[in-house]
């Protein structure tokens, strides 16, 4: 599958650079442009009718136009490009309007890389389902697509598991794994600060929902150790 092409729209050059760097760290995403004004963003999206951009990381506090007005202009022009708001705007009226204009996610500044990555991972899961061929088989398929955007996995978590820790485990697994090799529960424990037993519970849950795969790790005395790789 081709990388999801991202346009970063942020008026602060250092923040724009940071958001672009964060995006490039997430597998499956590629930055195709950076704009510091609404005018530059619209020009980039008008090129080839926006066909070179799949997702816009949109700051709302732009110097020449509010981000919501950019969204309105996009929809008025018939653009279906997805928008992830990256903003410090906490006004509920702004949030409601963003939802009505089809903003896919709303990420408040300041944020951690783990929170940023979680939003992109959810979006990638949603996009993979939305672009599949054919029809949905039943209501639960539609529900799963919408749940993918709202939750970390689109599934109800088992008792004793929480979204924040699951996000940390997924980020540690993705950051620490290399091609052909993953992480053990002990290594995930060290990376996240949770116990090895707890790490294994989260890793096994990721296996059950098809977000990770389990492999034997050879090369140590005795039985092979189990390692986990992100799917």
N, C-alpha and C positions, 0 to 999 in steps of 0.2 A: 504494500500500500504506500502511496506517495505521502510525503510529509505534509502536515497541515500548514499552510502558508499564512504567516501572521504579519500584520501591519501594526507597529507600535506607534501610538499617538500620545505624546506627552510633551508639554511645553518646557519642562525643566530638563536640560541636556543630560545632567548626571543621572536623573531618574530614568530618562529614556534609555540611556546606556545600560543601566541596571536591569530594567525590565527586558530589554533585548537579550542580555546575558542570561537572565533567568530562563527565558523562553528557549534559548539554544541548549540549555542544560536538560530540558525535558525531551526524552526520546519521542520521535514522531512529529516534532514541531520545528519549523524553520522560519526565521525572520526574513521577510522579503523587502522590508522598507521601514523607515522611521520618519515620522512627521512631527513637527513641533507646533503646528497651527492647524486649525480646522480647514483653512484654505488648502494647505499642502496635503492634508489627508484626503479631502474630496478630490483633488487633482489626481492623487495616486489611485483612488478607487475608480475614477472615471476612465483611466487608461485601460483599454481593452474591456470596458464595461465592468471593471472590478473583477475580472476573471482570474487575475493573478493573486487574489487575496481570498482566503477562506474565513479568517477570524481577525477582528480588529480589537486590540487592547486600547480602550478609549478612556483617556482622562477627561473629566467633565469640565475642569477649570481651565479651559484654553483661553488665550488672550484675545482672540477675535470672535469666538462664537462658543456658546455653551455646548457641552457634549450632547445634551438632549436635542438641541437644534440640529446637530450633525446627524443624529439618529433620524429625526424627522425628515431631513433632506434626503437621506439615504432611502427611506421607505417611500417618500414621494417620487423618487426617481426610479422606483421599482427594484431597488437592490435588495437581495436576500442575504447579503453577507452577514455573518453572525458577529455579534458585538459582546465583548466582555468589558464591563465598566470597571476601571481601575481608578478610584477616586476617594477623596476625603469627604465628599458630600454625604451628610447623615440625615438630611431632611427627609421625612417620610413621604412628602409630596413628590420629591425627586425620585425616590425609590419606586413609588407607584407609577409614575410616568415612565420610568425606565422599563418596568415590566410591560406596560401597555404598548411600548414601542418595540417589544420583542428582544430586549437585552437578555442574553443567555445567562450571564452570571454577573454578580455585583460584588466586587472585592474592595474592601475599605483599606485605605492607607492609614498607618504603616502596616505592613504584613511581613510574614516570614516566607522563606522560600518554600517551606513545607505547605503553607496555606496556598501559595501561588500554584505550586505543582498540583495540589489536590484539585483546584479548579480546572486546570488544563487536562488532567487525567479524566475527570468527569466529562468534560466536553468531548474528549476523544472517544470515550465509550459511547456517549450519546450519538456522536456523528457517525460512528461505525454502524450503529443500529439504524439510524435515520436514512443512511445512503444505501442500505441493503436493497436488493431487488425483490420484487414480489409484493405480497400483501401481508399485513399482520394477521396472525391466525385467530387471535381472540383478544378480549379486553385486557387480559393480563400482560400481553405484549406491549400494548400502548402504555399501560401503567408502568411497566418496567422502564420504558424510554424516559418518561417524565421523572420517575424516581431516580434514574441515573444522574440527572442534573441536580436534584435536590440533596441526595445523600452520597456518601463516599462510595457506596457499592451498588445502590439500587436494591439492596436486600435489607430485611429487618435483621439487626445484629442479634446474635444469641445473647442470652443473659450473661452478664459479667464482662462483655466487651463494649467498648465505647469508640465513637467515631474518631476522637482526637488521637487516641493511642493507635488505632488502626491506620490513620493517616501517617503517623510517625513511622510505623513498621513498614508500610509500603514505600515511603520515601527512603528509608534506610536500605531496604532491599534493592531498590532501583539504583541508588547511588553507589552501593557497595559491590554490586554484581558486575562481573566482566563477561565478555562473550565466552560461552562454554563453561562458566563457573558461577556459582551463586554463593549464598551465605548460610551458615548453620544457625540454629537457634541461639547458640552461645554468642556468635558474632553479632547477631541482631540485638541480643540483650545488651552487649557492650556498647553498641551504637546508639541505642535508645534510652538506656538507663532503667529498663524494666527487667524483671527476673527472667531467667532462661525458660522456666516453665510457662510464664505468661507469654513470652515471645513465641514459644512453640504453639500455644493456643491460637494466637493471631495468625501465625504462618499456616497452620493447618486449616484455619477458616478461609484464608486466601486461596488455598488449594481447592476447597469445596466449592467456591464460587468462580473458579476458573480464572483467578487473577495471579496465580503462582503455580509452579510445577515442582514436584519433589524428585530429587535425584540422589543416588548413592555417591558418596565421596570416598574414593579409594586412596590408598597410600599411607594409611595409619594402621598400627597393629590392631588385631581383633576385628570385630565386625565393622563394616564401612559406616562412616558417619553420614547422616542425612543432611543434604543442603537444599536450599530453596532458591528458585530462580523466578524473576517476574515474568509473567506471560505478556 
